Amino acid sequence: MYDFDWSSVPNALPFLWDGMKISLEITVSAVLFGIVWGTLLALMRLSSVRFLSWFAAGYVNLFRAVPLVMVLLWFFLIVPHLLESIFGFPRGTDMRLSSAIAGFALFEAAYYSEIIRAGIQSVPKGQMAAASALGMTYGQAMRLVVLPQAFRNMVPLLLTQGIILFQDTSLVYVSALADFFGAAYKVGDRDGRLVELLLFAGAVYFVICFTASRIVRHYQSKLRTA
């Protein structure tokens, strides 16, 4: 029978916290950039300009058809070399965090794009017609009338996708980046207590994601009753 020993956990907390900060930094950065780029992609997808619509559709289909871990590997292996050759960065510069943020952001933008596109299409078409009747341009109507209503409807889905993204940050192990999961793995491997550290990491992920999910559900119920 396995003899559990949790003594490594208290001493590892500072190192685990450093890893958690990396996970949160990746999550927040990727969510913000993903929503901005995803909004632009959604608008291009709905555009009457065929080239923009095809570009957005191709982008979304590409990233949704490729495993996330493969995207992270692409950025980890390719982006640093491109930056070194284009901008003259010194060889050996640690770009693991930047590569991870870029990979997650561009990947998540494809999913945010579909959420935002559905949110825009959920706004009654009469809203756009009313804005046009008031003399607004298409851009003004979209920015001032349609998108605010769409985002209000989309907030629960956007937050849920952010929770999924936080869980997926554990995949940065492919670049040996010490996020929360990577930090727990390294400490457990070093101290010979891998089972305990991974169980602790899993419990932390569960508490954070479950709490965030309950908050999102509460917010969603308030939207329905508003």
N, C-alpha and C positions, 0 to 999 in steps of 0.2 A: 504494500500500500504506500502511495506517495506521501512523503512527510512534508507538509507545507511549512514554509518559513518566510514570514512577511517582513523580516527585519531589514531587508534591503530597500523597502519602499520609502520609509521616512528619510533615510539618507539621500535617496535619489530625487526627492521632491524638487530641489532647486534646478537640477538638470532637466527634469520632466517639465517644469514650468517654462524653461527656456524653449523646449520643444513645442509646448503649447502655444507660446507667443508666435513661433514660426507658422504653426498651423492656422492660427487666427489671422495672421498677416496675409497669408496666401488666400484664405477664404474671403476676407473683406475686400482685398484688392481685386480678386477675380470676380466677385459679385458686382462691385461698382463698375469695373470696366466691361464686364459681360453684359450688364443691363444697358449701358450706353451704346456699345457696339451692337448688341442684340436689337435695340430699338431702331437703329439705323438700318440694320438688315431687314427688319420687319417692314419698315417703310419702303425699302427698295423692293421687297417681295410683293408689296401691294401696288407698286408704281406701275403706271401705264407704259413706262419706257421699257421696252422688251429686254434691252441689254442689262439694265439694273435688276430686273426681275429674275433673269436667268442667272446672273452672278450670285444673287442672294440665295436662290434655290440650290445652285451648285455648291455653294459654301456650306449651307445647312446640311445637305445630303452627304457631303464628304465627311464632315466632322461627326455626324450622327452614325455613320457607317464604319468608323474606325475606332478601335478600343482606346480608351483614355490613356492607358499605360503606354501604348505605342506613340501617342502624341507627345507624352512627356519625354519619352526616349528620343524622339526626333529633336525636340527643343534642347534637351540636355546635350546631345551629340553634335547638332548642327549649328544652333544659334551662337554659341561661344566662338566657333570658328569664323562665322560670318562677321560678327562684331570685331574680331581681331583683324580680319582682312579689310573690312570697310572703314572702321573708325580707328584702327591702329592700337587697339587695346593690348596691353602687355600679355604675352603668353603666360598661361597658368593663372590668370585672374579668375577668382571664384565667382562664377555666374550661376551657380546652381539655384539660388533663390529667385533671381530674376528670370531664369529660364522656366522654372516651375510656375511662377505667377503668369508669365506670358502663355505657357501651354494651357493652364487651367482657364485663363480668361478667354482665350480664343475658342477653346473647346466648349465652355459653358455658354458663350454667346450664341452658339447654334441652338441650344435648348431654350435660352431666354428669348431668342427671336421668335420661336414658335409660340411660346406663351404670350408674348406681347402682340403678335399678329392676331391670335385668337381673341385677345382682349380688345384690340381695335375693332375687330369685326363684330364684337358683341355690343358695341355702341350703336344705337339705332341710327339708320342712315338719315333720318330726319334732322338729327343734330347737325350734320354737315350741311344739309340743305338750308337750315335756319341760319347757320353761320354765313353761308354764301349770300343769303338774302340781306344780311346786315352789312354786306360789303367786304367781308373778310376774304383774303386770299386763301388758297389751299393750305399753305404753310401756316398761316395764322390760325385757321380753323383747326388744323391738326394739333398745333401747339397749345392753343388756349381752350379748346372745347373738347376735342375727341380724346387726346392723350390723358388729360387729368381724370376723365371718367374711366378710361380704360385701365389706368394704373390703380385706381381705387378698387376696381374689380379684381385686378391681378395680384394685389399685394400678398394674399395667402399663398398663391402658387409660386410667386417669386421667392418668398421666404422659405417655402418648403424645398425649392431647388437649392437655396443657400445651405440648408441643413444637409442635403445630399452631398453638396460640394464639400462641406466640412468633413464628412465621413470619407470622401474620396481623397482628401489630402494625404491620407496614409500611404497612397501610392507613390509618393515622392521618394520612397525607399529605393526606387530604381536609380536615383541620382545620388544615393548615400547622404541625402540631406536629413539632418537630425530634427525632424518634426516630432510631435508628441509620440506617435507610434514608434518612430525610429529611435527616439531617445529611450523609450521603455524597452525596446528590443536590445539595444546596446547594453543597458544596465543589467538586464536579465542575463544576457549572454556572458557578460563580464563576471557577474557574481554567481553564476551557475543557478540562477533562480528565474529562468525564462518563463516558466509557467505562471509564477506569482505575478511577475511584472506585466505579462500580457493579459492576465485576468484583471489586474488593476486598471490597465489601460482600457480594456473593454468596458469595465464598469464606469469609468469616467466618460467615455464616449456615449454610453447609454444614458447616463444622468443628463448630460448636456443636451443630447439630441431629443430625449423624451421631454425634458422641460421646455425646450424650444418648440417642439411639436404641440405641446399643450397650450402654449402661448398663442401659436398660430391658430389653433382650433378655436380658442376663446375669441380671438380677433375676428375670425370668420363668422362665428355665431353672432357677434355684435353687428357685423355688416348686414347680415340677413334680417336682423330685427330693426335696423336703422330706417 
